[in-house]
Amino acid sequence: MSDTVSFFRAWMSNPLRVASIVPSGQALAEGITREIGFDQAPVIELGPGTGVFTRQLMENGVPEDRLVLIEYGANFATLLRNRFPKSTVLQADAAAALSQQFKVGKAGAVVSGLPILSMPTRQAFAILDGAFRNLRPGGAFYQFTYSLRCPVSRYVLDQLDLKAQRISWVLANVPPAQIYRFTKRRPRSAEQV
Ligand SMILES: C[S@@+](CC[C@H](N)C(=O)[O-])C[C@H]1O[C@@H](n2cnc3c(N)ncnc32)[C@H](O)[C@@H]1O
């Protein structure tokens, strides 16, 4: 089955969770991963779907066995295990999965394809909080959005002491998307890490 068909089927069965009828395009995959390569490994990806960003991360030099892929959809998780057998694929809710520490160690980057804008504040908070607990100092969280505004509320940013920067507009995607990078406003001290 083609990725477009499996994506459309997944969207039909849960439009809110899948949030798009087609996988992201190559321009968005290149944009959201452009600051990530070997030095950022291990890398955590949230909501990889069919693995468009995963493939690009590997293309950028992130070793497959240093990727943690967290995907709620069972069919997508099976497809990811077949496609990226050396990666760690967790079929789980991102907030729950991020409450643990991963064997591969602290990540240099988290890449998210989650529909975070439409999530309740408590869920968005848990995802970002868990992500930053799994990131090493200086690590960054990357998120795309189809919205014109920042996909994370001011409340969540302030509670977690995060800075949001829009790093790119990808007009070549359908629909066009913006890419945000979230980082800690102040570097964490050793005992907070
Ligand atoms: C908009 S799609 C993005 C897929 C892929 N990253 C892309 O850009 O083509 C959202 C993905 O997030 C997954 N997802 C949604 N909510 C989730 C959650 N709470 N935990 C883990 N995955 C989730 C969906 O199953 C879907 O694969």
The ligand as an SDF file (V2000), in Angstrom:
LIG
                    3D

 27 29  0  0  0  0  0  0  0  0999 V2000
    0.2930   15.1910   11.0520 C   0  0  0  0  0  0  0  0  0  0  0  0
    0.7800   13.4870   11.2520 S   0  0  0  0  0  0  0  0  0  0  0  0
    2.5350   13.6800   10.9380 C   0  0  0  0  0  0  0  0  0  0  0  0
    3.1930   12.4140   10.4310 C   0  0  0  0  0  0  0  0  0  0  0  0
    4.6310   12.6120    9.8800 C   0  0  0  0  0  0  0  0  0  0  0  0
    5.5160   13.1690   10.8860 N   0  0  0  0  0  0  0  0  0  0  0  0
    4.6000   13.5230    8.6820 C   0  0  0  0  0  0  0  0  0  0  0  0
    4.9190   14.7080    8.8470 O   0  0  0  0  0  0  0  0  0  0  0  0
    4.2540   13.0550    7.5730 O   0  0  0  0  0  0  0  0  0  0  0  0
    0.6720   13.2510   13.0210 C   0  0  0  0  0  0  0  0  0  0  0  0
    1.2360   11.9480   13.5370 C   0  0  0  0  0  0  0  0  0  0  0  0
    1.2540   11.9750   14.9590 O   0  0  0  0  0  0  0  0  0  0  0  0
    0.7240   10.7480   15.4820 C   0  0  0  0  0  0  0  0  0  0  0  0
    0.1780   11.0690   16.8120 N   0  0  0  0  0  0  0  0  0  0  0  0
   -0.8780   11.8810   17.0950 C   0  0  0  0  0  0  0  0  0  0  0  0
   -1.0570   11.9750   18.4220 N   0  0  0  0  0  0  0  0  0  0  0  0
   -0.0900   11.2330   18.9940 C   0  0  0  0  0  0  0  0  0  0  0  0
    0.2950   10.9800   20.3470 C   0  0  0  0  0  0  0  0  0  0  0  0
   -0.4110   11.4990   21.3630 N   0  0  0  0  0  0  0  0  0  0  0  0
    1.3650   10.2090   20.5910 N   0  0  0  0  0  0  0  0  0  0  0  0
    2.0980    9.6740   19.5550 C   0  0  0  0  0  0  0  0  0  0  0  0
    1.7820    9.8760   18.2540 N   0  0  0  0  0  0  0  0  0  0  0  0
    0.7190   10.6440   17.9730 C   0  0  0  0  0  0  0  0  0  0  0  0
   -0.3200   10.3460   14.4400 C   0  0  0  0  0  0  0  0  0  0  0  0
   -0.6450    8.9730   14.5300 O   0  0  0  0  0  0  0  0  0  0  0  0
    0.4090   10.7170   13.1510 C   0  0  0  0  0  0  0  0  0  0  0  0
    1.2800    9.7060   12.7390 O   0  0  0  0  0  0  0  0  0  0  0  0
  1  2  1  0
  2  3  1  0
  2 10  1  0
  3  4  1  0
  4  5  1  0
  5  6  1  0
  5  7  1  0
  7  8  2  0
  7  9  1  0
 10 11  1  0
 11 12  1  0
 11 26  1  0
 12 13  1  0
 13 14  1  0
 13 24  1  0
 14 15  1  0
 14 23  1  0
 15 16  2  0
 16 17  1  0
 17 18  1  0
 17 23  2  0
 18 19  1  0
 18 20  2  0
 20 21  1  0
 21 22  2  0
 22 23  1  0
 24 25  1  0
 24 26  1  0
 26 27  1  0
M  CHG  2   2   1   9  -1
M  END
$$$$
